[in-house]
Amino acid sequence: MKILVADDEEPMLEVISAMLTHAKYEVECASNGIDALRLYRERGPFDFVLTGLAMPGMNGVELMEAVLQENSKQRIAFMTAYSVLQRPFEPEQLLRLIEGK
């Protein structure tokens, strides 16, 4: 599986990337929505997009809208303190979300 992760917190990107890479996923990371959309267009398709909500330039909702315009069936989730994937989270929670379990 190929996963795009977008978040403006560099430590969070590093941790998520390490967890997913360890689980044998291919991971692309972006520190804001604008870079994430560029990666989506240049290096896609992606099996899953995981994004933070508040990011500079283009927030997670705007990124989701842009991604869904490109591919209305794209699987995407937010990771915030009040979302399906609430911070802090365990690696197993992240993998279950991505795998649809």
C-alpha positions in Angstrom: 0.0 0.0 0.0 1.1 3.5 -0.8 0.2 6.2 1.8 0.4 9.9 1.8 0.7 11.6 5.2 0.3 15.4 5.7 0.9 17.2 9.0 2.6 20.4 10.0 4.3 18.8 13.0 7.6 17.3 11.8 8.0 14.9 14.8 4.5 13.5 14.1 5.4 13.0 10.4 8.6 11.2 11.5 6.8 8.9 13.9 4.0 8.0 11.5 6.4 7.5 8.7 8.5 5.2 10.8 5.5 3.2 12.0 4.1 2.7 8.5 7.5 1.9 6.9 8.1 -0.6 9.7 4.7 -2.2 8.7 5.9 -2.4 5.1 3.9 0.5 3.7 5.3 2.9 1.1 5.0 6.4 2.6 5.2 9.9 1.2 5.1 12.8 3.7 4.3 16.5 3.4 4.4 19.2 6.0 1.5 21.2 4.6 -1.6 20.7 2.4 -0.1 22.5 -0.6 2.9 20.1 -0.7 0.6 17.1 0.0 -1.6 18.0 -3.0 1.5 18.4 -5.2 2.8 14.9 -4.1 -0.7 13.5 -4.6 -0.7 14.7 -8.2 3.0 13.9 -9.0 3.5 10.6 -7.1 -0.1 9.2 -6.9 -2.1 7.2 -6.9 -2.2 6.6 -3.2 -4.2 3.9 -1.4 -4.7 6.1 1.6 -4.3 9.7 2.6 -3.8 10.6 6.3 -3.9 14.3 7.1 -3.8 16.7 10.0 -6.5 19.3 10.2 -4.8 22.6 10.9 -1.9 23.2 8.6 -0.5 26.4 7.0 -1.5 27.4 3.4 -4.0 24.6 2.9 -5.7 22.9 5.8 -6.8 19.3 6.0 -10.4 20.0 4.9 -9.2 21.9 1.9 -6.7 19.1 1.0 -9.5 16.5 1.4 -11.8 18.5 -1.0 -9.0 18.9 -3.6 -8.1 15.2 -3.4 -11.7 14.1 -3.7 -12.1 16.2 -6.8 -9.2 14.3 -8.3 -10.5 10.9 -7.1 -13.9 10.7 -5.5 -13.2 7.2 -4.1 -9.9 8.2 -2.3 -9.7 6.8 1.2 -8.8 9.7 3.5 -8.8 10.3 7.3 -8.0 13.1 9.6 -5.7 12.8 12.7 -6.6 15.4 15.3 -7.5 15.4 19.0 -11.2 15.0 18.0 -11.2 12.7 15.0 -11.4 9.0 14.1 -7.7 8.8 14.8 -7.3 10.7 18.0 -3.8 11.9 19.1 -2.0 10.3 20.8 -2.6 7.0 19.2 -1.1 3.5 19.2 0.5 2.1 16.1 -2.1 -0.7 16.0 -4.9 2.0 15.8 -3.2 3.6 12.8 -2.8 0.3 11.0 -6.4 -0.8 11.7 -7.6 2.5 10.2 -5.5 2.2 7.1 -6.4 -1.4 6.6 -10.1 -0.7 7.1 -10.5 -3.0 10.1 
